[in-house]
Amino acid sequence: MKRYKSYTWIVWMTLTVIIMSAIWLIVRTNGMIETSADYEELTSFFQIWIVVGLPALFLYLLPKHIALNNPFSRSPIKTLRLQTAILFIMGLLFLIAMVLTPEESVFDYFYLYKLLFLFIIPLIIIKIIPAPHMNQSYAKPMQWLYPMLVTVLWIYMYFLSPLSLTSNADYEMGLLYLFIGAAVSFLLNSVLEELFYRVWLQTRLEVLIGTWPAVCTTAMLWALWHIAIQGGSSLDLAITNAIVYQGVIGLFLGFLWAKYRNVWVLILIHGLMNFPIQIITRIFGG
């Protein structure tokens, strides 16, 4: 525990930034924020915090995670630090590339940046500077039962509860193209982001700085690149929007990963957040 004591400032700084961002949004927009780059509907961040907060509270109350050894705890510390530093820099470069790209061109380069900075270069680094692989079997019952209970609660809150965050946005494209777009988004957003931010980066950071500092660091790094694609008409709104929305969701996903080490439920939750509900309404609505 003592080895992580000096990094607790990361946790307190993250909480402070989230609270200050929330106060700023209350002053500037009455707490209303954008929740998607695909449409401009506004939602109260209080509503979002409840939708995410109840599953997070339930996750906290569940029994502690099973004795899963962090595979990177066996790595030489210099090797681990080098790998982690390069991965963090790749995440930072992705953020910078997104922010510096003109708004009208950002979606033209979005997936190129993501493949380069979050997958291709990190994969090369992991191969060149080897460390133990995850080798996780997902065979132990607690790795599925408890995470799935959390996921079911999240699905209810997000899609079915009175606080549902689903949108009636109309995508002006055929069902086939909408389905293909959803599939590409699932692979390059949900799968790739959870692989890079949680499995690759957070797991290594946990060994170096502790669980919650790692969760906070990864959540903020993941959240802030979203300022390039959504968040408001000014930079201050874009930043605070990302912090109170994606930042809080990132804390939830990071906590779920740290506690149960089941990446599949992370991918499922992430994928459902990005899933165009219009596919379902078109298929079953006639």
Sequence and secondary structure as in RCSB ss.txt:
>XXXX:A:sequence
MKRYKSYTWIVWMTLTVIIMSAIWLIVRTNGMIETSADYEELTSFFQIWIVVGLPALFLYLLPKHIALNNPFSRS
PIKTLRLQTAILFIMGLLFLIAMVLTPEESVFDYFYLYKLLFLFIIPLIIIKIIPAPHMNQSYAKPMQWLYPMLV
TVLWIYMYFLSPLSLTSNADYEMGLLYLFIGAAVSFLLNSVLEELFYRVWLQTRLEVLIGTWPAVCTTAMLWALW
HIAIQGGSSLDLAITNAIVYQGVIGLFLGFLWAKYRNVWVLILIHGLMNFPIQIITRIFGG
>XXXX:A:secstr
 GGGGGGHHHHHHHHHHHHHHHHHHHHHHTTEEE  SS   EEEHHHHHHHHHHHHHHHHHS        GGGGS
 HHHHHHHHHHHHHHHHHHHHHHHHS GGGHHHHHHHHHHIIIIIHHHHHHHHS          STHHHHHHHHH
HHHHHIIIIISTT         S HHHHHHHHHHHIIIIIIHHIIIIIIIIIHHHHHHH HHHHHHHHHHHHHHG
GGGTSS SSHHHHHHHHIIIIIHHHHHHHHHHHHH  HHHHHHHHHHHH  THHHHHHHH 
